[in-house]
Structure formats: structure tokens, C-alpha cells
Amino acid sequence: MKKRTTVKTVAAVVIFALAPGVLLAPHARAGGLLAVGMEIVIGSHSCSLGFFSFNQENDRLAVTAGHCADDINQAVYSRNRVEIGTVVSHMPESDSLEPVRSRGYTLIRLYDNFDIEVFFAGVADAKNGDLVTKFGARSGGTIGRITDVANNCSLAEQTIIGSLVAIAGDSGSPWYTAGPTLVGITASSRYSIGGGDDDGSQAQPVGALVSLIRQNARPWGSGFTVWVK
């Protein structure tokens, strides 16, 4: 699939409104620019966009956390209330407060009038001790270490635990290592700005997410692939 954007920094995670008379850059579209970590609003939920993807039909897709939507066919908005897409597949997550629990996903079909900033160069499994960065709409960029990877359970329950800050509004935001290499998206957190307890923040591994979507998001999940540079 043709990549439509150039490499920029993750700090540019906003949707840009193009004013009349502004000269468009190559490949730019009239709707603006979408980037990982930007704020998205679905119903009453304010979350962060995790990563871009596509399927065998070359649909332009994005993924965020399961608790960021309530059902399919919900409109998805940017922070400034521009409609950017629609929820096309949704798997809710467990109401349990346990760090390792069923998580699900929210799969978004993006409208074609927006350009996409492809940020990640690859995907990988997280390992204990990895230095990881999270970039979310609420708390921005935070850095920590992977402290545990729970792989001995179902796809929906696989969990990464890390010693970094993530707060409400960061749900769905990407976790990545050097590369930048995507390893997961924020699932939940007991950390707050200024400190937290030993349970840390939790993320869903990208490999488990891809498998869940391929198995459950028919027809959108057929050939589902993370969009990388």
C-alpha cells in the first residue's frame, strides 16, 4: 500500500486545519493530518489514537482501546470536533480492575479526505527491561521500563506492564521502543502525573491486537496489517 506521508516527529500529534490560501505540501489532503497519539472522541469517550493500519482491501484504518467505544457505527472525532472516521468493529473489555484481563479493541475506518502521518518503522514484541515511550493525548510523552509481559493467557488477556505515566485520556496511545518500533497501546493505568503505585501502567501487545482483529473483525480484519514506513 502506498505510504502517503513523510516522516515527522511524534510531537506533531494533532489534526491540522488548513486555512484558505495555505500552500499544500505534497500528498496533503483538504481534511488535514492524522497522527498517532492524537486525541479522538467517540461518544462520551476521550482517548488517543494508537496506530494506523490497512487490510487486503486497502481500507485506511486506525486502532484504539476497547473501552474507547460502545459499539460499531459510532462517529469518531478529533479534538476540535472534526469527524475523521467511523467505528467498524468493536470488542469490549472486561470491567474487572485486575491488571491482566480481557481488553478487546476499537477499529476505526478513516475517511479518505485526511492524510496520515505514518510514524512507526516496525513492530516487535516487548521484553522485560525494554525502555519504552508512550505518547498520549492527555499526558504527552512519558518514558519507563517494561516490568512484566503476561503472555500465558488468551489473546485478549495478554498484557504489558511498564513503569511509566499514563492517565485518563491516554487510553489507546502507542507504546514504542527505539526505531520507532510499536510494541503496544495503552490499556489502563494506576499511575498519575507525579508518581504512582507499583502496579504501573498496562498496555496491550501489538501482536495480540493484530491477531484479535484478524480473527474477529470480519470483513475489516482480513489481511489486517500495521501501517509502517
JOCOR-V145174 format. One line per field, one symbol per residue. burial: I if it has 24 or more other ideal C-beta (glycine too) atoms within 12 Angstrom, else O. A space follows every 10 residues. Layout:
burial = ???
This chain:
burial = OOOIIOOOOI OOIIIIOOOO OOOOOOOOIO IIIIIIIIII IIOOIIIIII IIIIIOOOII IIIIIIIIIO OOOIIIIIIO OIIIIIIIII IIIOOOOOII IIIIIIIIII IOOIIIIIII OOIIIIOOOI IIIIIIIIII IIOIIIIIII OOOOIIIIII IIIIIIIIII IIIIIIIOOI IIIIIIIIII IOOOOOOOOI IIIIIIIIII OIIIOIIOOI IOOIIIIII
